[in-house]
Amino acid sequence: MSQPTTSGNFLGHPKGLFYLFFAELWERFSFYGMRALLVLYMTKKLFFSDEMSFGVYAAYMSLVYFTPIIGGILADQYLGYRKSIMLGGILMALGHFFLSIEQPIFFYLSLSLLIVGNGFFKPNISTFVGTLYDKHDTRRDAGFTIFYMGINIGGAVAPLLCAWVAEAYGWHYGFVLAGIGMLVGLYFFYDGQRKNVFGNNGYVPDQLNYNQRILGMHKGQLITVLALLSVPVFALIVRYNQYEHYLVGIAAILIIGALGYIYSTVGKIEKGRLLVVAYITILMTLFWAIFEQAGSSLTLFADRNVNLVGINAAQTNSINSTFIIFLAIPFASLWTYLAKINRNPNSAIKSGMGLILLGLGFVIFGASANSMDQLAQTPMWYLVVGYFVLTVGELFISPIGLSKMTELSPPKYLAFIMGVFFTSSFYGHFFAGKIAQLTTVKEGESNFFSEGIFGQLTEMITGLESGMSNAPEPAFQQLYNYVSVYAGFGIITILIGILAIIISPIILKMMGGIK
């Protein structure tokens, strides 16, 4: 890809950043608007069981972050960022609009269109941000944090608005609104191209290669056809999600093989950096496995066991994003200021802090049971405070990890490495589904965190004895399952975060001068 060449600055950053900011804002509006409705739609409208709903949700959300690997490769080798983003946005808009048709076949095909479209859109718009800055530009972390704020403005507004529309007028209107948001995002990206704010970045990397014909089509057309043909395949995987672990295993083999090949072709410094890429991806996998209870079990927890005031369960999905809106600019300024005085913690320490704060947020969710009422309802303030703490943790790890990928990657494989980074969400959502299923109530069964040392920790944090998992009242059984899982995984995450800080000097050395 070409070196950064853009048309001027705005507020101290390349103008192109703000067009990508608004494009991503509206794309995330569409994504999070639909996500907030999905589990509730399945349990309340389609009458899926909790276990089935968590399975479909986890398969959809994990595949949304698997396809970026493929989309990153295709952008690097054939399409370039611009064409990839436009193709992905169009497919995602179709997915949202088809989801408004309340038929089972359209339900799975819609999710599949979103999966394929996101594969082209997500890694390439994030990588496009990186092309706007020189490799060692000190504004880079701040720029990605601003971009991250755009993601979360969309994530904050969408659940509030789409959930209100869905409740007031019907589920399909909520999904239509999400689709309109996607079209608005595409308009902003198109307008940025028209005004040339991206300079010479993001074009097809090799026009001659792109124009080569196969089966009577040039490669760009062939990729579009293959993308459409893959839609029913992904629809089947979502439908029969109990077999997704085979795909998870195959993906792991392919990713390790591809990284092994890249590792064998680069120098000593880049070898160390690639190992750090793998390390950060593993940490982010753990982060998302816990964090992404937000769209599944935490949404049902809020619906069933939290005394909500002023908002409904779907709208609680906006809490995290709302906090990020208010915190992103202060954090961006903080990193810039600390860098100027040479006190900015390195990214390895930030990753450990992010995990510790995430774990603490879930311990707070678990502790909410200490204040439950006679209906097994917990006060809403625990939910809000827990979200605040894990949001601060997210700002320590996620946008910084996104920024480091663009620095640690060999330039030739930039979009692919960004795709690898997003596999942390693929694996994270897969495992998030397994964690969410631990919260389901099964007659006569207790979960892992109700016994042994975890049972003792659960009782200490939640105030509930392990026998509560077999309480006669279903609401109390369900509450115990939620808070015991949250408390247990919260403690595990805190311990791993502490370990990450301890080994941070080793990781920093492997980064070869990047902090």
C-alpha positions in Angstrom: 0.0 0.0 0.0 1.1 3.6 -0.6 2.7 5.9 2.0 0.6 8.4 3.8 -0.5 11.2 1.5 -3.6 13.1 2.5 -5.2 16.5 1.8 -4.4 18.5 4.9 -5.2 18.4 8.6 -8.2 19.2 10.8 -8.0 19.6 14.6 -4.4 18.3 14.4 -5.2 15.1 12.5 -5.5 14.2 8.8 -8.9 15.2 7.4 -9.5 11.7 6.2 -9.7 10.5 9.8 -12.9 12.4 10.4 -14.6 11.0 7.3 -13.6 7.5 8.4 -14.8 8.4 11.9 -18.3 9.2 10.6 -18.4 6.2 8.2 -17.5 3.9 11.0 -19.9 5.7 13.4 -22.9 4.9 11.2 -21.7 1.4 10.3 -21.4 0.7 14.1 -24.8 2.3 14.6 -26.2 -0.3 12.3 -24.2 -3.1 13.9 -24.9 -2.3 17.5 -28.5 -1.4 16.8 -29.1 -4.9 15.5 -27.0 -6.6 18.1 -29.0 -5.0 21.0 -32.1 -6.6 19.6 -30.9 -9.9 18.5 -30.9 -12.1 21.6 -34.2 -10.6 22.8 -35.7 -11.0 19.3 -34.8 -14.7 19.4 -36.1 -15.4 22.9 -39.2 -13.2 22.7 -40.3 -13.3 19.0 -38.8 -16.5 17.6 -39.2 -18.3 21.0 -35.7 -19.8 20.9 -34.4 -21.3 24.1 -31.7 -19.4 25.9 -29.2 -22.1 24.9 -30.2 -21.9 21.2 -30.2 -18.1 21.3 -26.7 -18.0 22.8 -25.5 -20.5 20.2 -26.8 -18.5 17.3 -25.6 -15.2 18.7 -22.1 -16.6 19.4 -21.8 -18.1 16.0 -22.9 -14.9 14.3 -20.7 -12.7 16.4 -17.7 -14.9 16.1 -18.0 -15.3 12.3 -18.4 -11.5 12.0 -14.8 -11.4 13.3 -13.6 -14.4 11.3 -14.3 -13.1 7.8 -12.1 -10.0 8.3 -9.1 -12.3 7.8 -10.3 -13.2 4.4 -11.4 -9.6 3.7 -7.9 -8.4 4.8 -6.1 -10.7 2.4 -8.4 -9.8 -0.5 -7.8 -6.1 0.2 -4.0 -6.5 0.4 -3.7 -8.5 -2.8 -6.6 -7.4 -5.1 -9.2 -4.9 -4.0 -7.6 -2.3 -2.0 -9.3 -0.7 1.0 -11.7 1.6 -0.9 -13.4 -1.1 -3.0 -13.4 -3.5 0.0 -15.2 -1.0 2.3 -17.8 -0.2 -0.4 -18.5 -3.9 -1.1 -18.8 -4.7 2.6 -21.1 -1.8 3.3 -23.5 -2.7 0.5 -23.7 -6.4 1.7 -24.3 -5.3 5.3 -27.1 -2.9 4.3 -28.8 -5.7 2.5 -28.4 -7.9 5.6 -30.1 -5.4 7.8 -33.0 -4.8 5.5 -33.6 -8.6 4.9 -33.6 -9.1 8.7 -36.8 -7.0 8.8 -38.6 -9.8 6.9 -39.9 -12.0 9.7 -39.2 -15.4 8.1 -36.7 -18.0 9.3 -34.9 -18.3 6.0 -34.4 -14.6 5.8 -33.2 -14.5 9.4 -30.3 -16.8 8.7 -29.5 -15.3 5.3 -29.5 -11.8 6.8 -27.1 -12.8 9.5 -24.9 -14.3 6.8 -24.9 -11.2 4.6 -23.8 -9.2 7.7 -21.0 -11.7 8.3 -19.7 -11.6 4.8 -20.1 -7.8 4.5 -18.3 -7.1 7.7 -15.4 -9.2 6.5 -14.8 -6.7 3.8 -15.6 -3.5 5.8 -14.2 -4.0 9.3 -10.5 -4.7 8.9 -10.0 -2.4 6.0 -11.5 0.8 7.4 -9.4 0.3 10.6 -6.3 -0.3 8.5 -7.2 2.7 6.3 -6.9 4.9 9.5 -3.3 3.6 9.9 -2.4 4.7 6.4 -3.1 8.3 7.2 -0.2 8.5 9.6 3.5 7.9 9.3 4.7 4.8 11.1 6.2 6.7 14.0 3.7 9.6 14.1 3.1 10.4 17.8 -0.5 11.3 17.0 -1.3 7.7 16.0 -2.6 6.3 19.4 -4.7 9.5 19.8 -6.0 9.2 16.3 -7.1 5.6 16.8 -8.7 6.6 20.1 -10.7 9.3 18.3 -11.7 6.8 15.7 -12.7 4.4 18.5 -14.9 7.1 19.9 -16.8 7.2 16.6 -17.4 3.5 16.9 -18.9 4.0 20.3 -21.1 7.0 19.5 -22.8 4.7 17.0 -22.8 2.0 19.7 -24.3 4.3 22.3 -27.1 5.8 20.2 -28.1 2.7 18.2 -29.4 0.5 21.1 -31.4 3.4 22.6 -33.0 4.4 19.3 -33.4 0.9 17.6 -34.7 -0.7 20.8 -37.2 2.2 21.2 -38.4 1.8 17.6 -38.6 -2.0 17.9 -40.6 -1.8 21.1 -42.9 1.0 19.9 -43.5 -0.1 16.3 -42.3 -3.7 15.9 -39.0 -5.6 15.6 -38.7 -5.2 11.9 -38.7 -1.4 12.1 -35.8 -1.5 14.5 -33.8 -3.6 12.0 -34.8 -1.2 9.1 -33.4 1.7 11.1 -30.2 -0.2 11.5 -30.0 -0.7 7.7 -30.6 3.0 7.1 -27.6 3.7 9.5 -25.4 1.5 7.3 -26.4 3.5 4.2 -25.5 6.8 5.9 -22.1 5.4 6.8 -21.5 4.4 3.1 -22.5 7.9 2.1 -19.8 9.5 4.4 -17.2 7.2 3.0 -18.2 7.9 -0.6 -18.2 11.7 0.1 -14.7 11.4 1.5 -13.5 9.8 -1.7 -15.2 12.4 -3.8 -13.5 15.2 -1.9 -10.1 13.4 -2.1 -9.5 13.6 1.7 -7.7 10.2 1.6 -5.1 11.4 -0.9 -3.5 8.4 -2.7 -4.3 5.8 -0.1 -6.5 2.8 -0.3 -6.6 2.2 -4.1 -6.3 -1.2 -5.8 -2.7 -2.3 -5.1 -2.0 -3.8 -8.5 -4.3 -2.7 -11.3 -2.9 -5.2 -13.9 -3.4 -8.1 -11.4 -6.9 -6.8 -10.6 -7.9 -6.7 -14.3 -6.8 -10.2 -15.1 -9.8 -12.3 -16.2 -10.9 -15.6 -14.8 -14.0 -17.3 -16.1 -14.8 -14.2 -18.2 -14.7 -11.9 -15.2 -11.9 -9.7 -13.8 -10.8 -10.5 -10.3 -12.8 -7.8 -8.6 -16.0 -9.1 -10.2 -15.1 -12.7 -9.3 -14.5 -11.8 -5.7 -18.0 -10.2 -5.5 -19.6 -13.4 -7.0 -17.7 -15.6 -4.6 -18.7 -13.4 -1.7 -22.4 -13.8 -2.6 -22.0 -17.6 -3.1 -20.5 -17.8 0.4 -23.7 -16.4 2.0 -25.7 -19.6 2.2 -22.6 -21.4 3.5 -22.3 -19.1 6.5 -26.1 -19.2 7.0 -25.8 -23.0 7.5 -23.0 -22.6 10.0 -25.1 -20.1 12.0 -28.1 -22.4 11.9 -26.1 -25.5 12.9 -23.9 -23.6 15.3 -23.3 -26.7 17.5 -20.7 -27.8 14.9 -18.9 -24.4 14.7 -16.0 -25.8 16.8 -14.8 -27.6 13.6 -14.5 -24.2 11.9 -12.7 -22.8 14.9 -10.1 -25.6 14.7 -9.6 -25.2 11.0 -9.3 -21.5 11.3 -6.6 -21.9 14.0 -4.6 -24.2 11.8 -4.8 -21.8 8.8 -3.9 -18.7 10.9 -1.0 -20.4 12.6 0.2 -21.7 9.2 -0.1 -18.2 7.6 1.7 -16.5 10.5 4.4 -19.3 10.4 5.0 -18.6 6.7 5.2 -14.8 7.3 7.5 -15.4 10.3 9.9 -17.4 8.0 10.2 -14.6 5.5 11.0 -11.6 7.8 14.0 -10.4 9.8 14.8 -10.9 13.4 13.1 -7.7 14.7 9.9 -8.4 12.7 10.0 -12.0 14.0 9.8 -10.7 17.6 7.0 -8.3 16.6 5.0 -11.1 15.0 5.2 -13.0 18.3 3.9 -9.9 20.1 1.0 -9.8 17.6 0.1 -13.4 18.5 0.4 -12.5 22.3 -1.8 -9.4 22.0 -4.3 -11.4 20.0 -4.5 -14.1 22.7 -5.0 -11.5 25.4 -7.7 -9.8 23.4 -9.4 -13.2 22.9 -9.7 -13.5 26.7 -10.9 -9.9 26.9 -13.7 -10.3 24.4 -14.8 -13.7 25.7 -15.6 -12.0 29.0 -16.6 -8.6 27.7 -19.0 -9.9 25.1 -21.4 -11.2 27.7 -22.8 -7.7 27.1 -24.8 -8.6 24.1 -26.0 -12.0 25.3 -26.1 -13.1 29.0 -25.8 -9.6 30.4 -28.7 -8.4 28.3 -30.9 -11.3 29.6 -29.5 -10.6 33.2 -30.7 -7.0 32.8 -34.0 -8.2 31.5 -34.7 -10.7 34.3 -32.7 -9.8 37.3 -32.0 -6.1 37.3 -34.4 -3.4 38.5 -34.1 -1.2 35.4 -35.0 2.5 35.7 -35.7 4.6 32.6 -34.4 2.1 30.0 -35.2 -1.4 28.8 -32.9 -4.4 28.6 -31.9 -3.9 25.0 -31.0 -0.3 25.7 -28.5 -1.3 28.4 -26.2 -2.1 25.5 -25.7 1.6 25.1 -24.1 2.1 28.6 -20.6 0.9 27.6 -20.5 3.0 24.5 -21.9 6.1 26.3 -19.1 6.0 28.8 -16.5 5.6 26.0 -17.9 8.8 24.3 -17.1 10.8 27.4 -13.9 9.0 28.2 -12.2 8.6 24.7 -11.0 12.2 24.2 -9.7 12.5 27.8 -7.8 9.2 27.3 -6.5 10.3 23.9 -5.3 13.5 25.5 -3.8 11.6 28.5 -1.7 9.3 26.2 -0.5 12.3 24.2 0.4 14.2 27.4 2.2 11.2 29.0 4.1 10.6 25.8 5.4 14.2 25.9 6.7 13.9 29.4 8.0 10.3 28.7 5.6 8.7 31.2 3.3 6.9 28.9 2.9 3.3 30.0 3.9 0.8 27.3 1.2 -1.1 25.5 2.1 -4.4 27.3 1.3 -2.8 30.7 -1.8 -1.2 29.3 -3.0 -4.6 28.2 -2.6 -6.0 31.7 -4.4 -3.1 33.2 -7.3 -3.5 30.8 -7.7 -7.1 31.8 -7.6 -6.3 35.5 -10.3 -3.6 35.1 -12.5 -5.9 33.0 -12.3 -8.6 35.7 -13.2 -6.0 38.4 -16.2 -4.9 36.4 -17.6 -8.5 36.4 -16.8 -8.9 40.1 -19.1 -5.9 40.6 -21.8 -7.5 38.5 -21.4 -10.6 40.7 -21.5 -8.5 43.9 -24.9 -7.1 42.9 -26.6 -10.1 44.4 -25.7 -8.8 47.9 -28.5 -6.2 47.4 -31.2 -8.3 45.7 -34.8 -7.9 46.7 -37.5 -10.4 47.3 -38.1 -10.8 43.6 -34.4 -11.6 42.9 -33.9 -8.1 41.4 -30.6 -6.3 41.8 -30.1 -2.5 41.9 -29.4 -1.0 38.5 -26.4 1.1 39.9 -24.3 -2.1 40.1 -24.8 -2.6 36.4 -23.9 1.0 35.6 -20.8 1.0 37.8 -19.6 -2.4 36.5 -20.0 -1.1 32.9 -18.0 2.0 33.8 -15.1 0.0 35.2 -14.9 -2.4 32.3 -15.2 0.5 29.9 -12.1 2.1 31.4 -10.4 -1.3 31.0 -11.5 -1.4 27.3 -9.8 1.9 26.7 -6.6 0.6 28.1 -6.5 -2.4 25.8 -8.7 -2.3 22.7 -7.8 0.9 20.8 -4.2 0.6 21.9 -4.1 -3.0 20.5 -5.7 -1.7 17.3 -3.0 1.0 17.0 -0.1 -1.5 17.8 -1.2 -3.8 15.0 -0.5 -1.2 12.4 3.0 -0.6 13.9 4.0 -4.2 14.5 2.8 -5.6 11.2 5.2 -6.1 8.2 3.9 -3.5 5.7 3.3 -6.1 3.0 0.8 -8.0 5.3 -0.8 -5.1 7.1 -4.4 -5.8 6.3 -3.9 -9.5 6.9 -2.4 -8.9 10.4 -5.3 -6.6 11.1 -7.6 -9.5 10.2 -5.6 -11.7 12.6 -6.1 -9.2 15.3 -9.8 -9.3 14.7 -9.8 -13.1 15.1 -9.4 -12.3 18.8 -13.1 -11.3 18.6 -13.8 -14.5 16.5 -12.4 -16.7 19.2 -13.6 -14.4 21.9 -17.2 -14.6 20.8 -17.0 -18.3 20.3 -15.9 -18.8 23.9 -18.3 -16.0 25.1 -21.1 -18.2 23.8 -19.8 -21.1 25.9 -19.5 -18.8 29.0 -23.1 -17.5 28.4 -24.4 -21.0 28.2 -23.0 -21.6 31.7 -25.6 -19.1 33.0 -28.6 -21.1 31.7 -30.6 -22.9 34.3 -30.7 -26.7 33.9 -32.8 -28.7 36.3 -30.7 -30.6 38.9 -27.4 -29.2 37.5 -25.0 -26.7 39.0 -22.3 -24.7 37.2 -18.5 -25.0 37.7 -18.4 -21.9 39.9 -20.7 -23.3 42.6 -18.2 -25.8 43.9 -14.7 -26.0 45.5 -12.6 -22.8 45.8 -14.7 -21.0 43.2 -17.8 -21.8 45.2 -16.2 -20.2 48.2 -15.2 -17.2 46.2 -18.6 -16.9 44.7 -20.2 -16.9 48.2 -17.7 -14.3 49.4 -18.4 -11.9 46.4 -22.1 -12.5 45.9 -23.3 -13.3 49.4 -25.1 -16.4 48.0 -24.6 -20.0 49.0 -24.0 -22.7 46.4 -27.4 -24.3 47.3 -29.0 -21.2 45.7 -28.4 -22.9 42.3 -31.2 -25.3 43.2 -33.5 -22.8 44.9 -37.3 -23.5 44.3 -37.9 -20.1 42.8 -36.6 -19.9 39.2 -35.7 -16.2 39.5 -33.3 -17.0 42.3 -31.8 -19.9 40.4 -31.2 -17.7 37.4 -29.7 -14.9 39.5 -27.2 -17.3 41.1 -26.2 -18.7 37.7 -25.5 -15.2 36.4 -23.6 -13.8 39.3 -21.5 -16.9 40.1 -20.3 -17.1 36.5 -19.5 -13.3 36.4 -17.7 -13.4 39.8 -15.6 -16.5 38.8 -14.5 -15.3 35.5 -13.9 -11.8 36.9 -11.3 -13.3 39.4 -9.7 -15.3 36.6 -9.3 -12.3 34.4 -7.8 -10.2 37.2 -5.2 -12.8 37.8 -4.2 -13.0 34.2 -4.0 -9.2 34.0 -1.6 -9.2 36.9 0.5 -11.9 35.1 0.5 -9.8 31.9 2.0 -6.8 33.8 4.7 -9.0 35.4 5.9 -10.2 32.0 5.5 -6.8 30.3 9.3 -6.1 30.2 9.9 -9.3 28.1 7.1 -8.3 25.7 8.4 -4.8 25.4 11.8 -6.1 24.4 10.3 -8.2 21.7 8.5 -5.2 20.2 11.8 -3.9 18.8 11.6 -0.2 19.8 7.8 0.1 19.6 6.1 1.0 22.8 
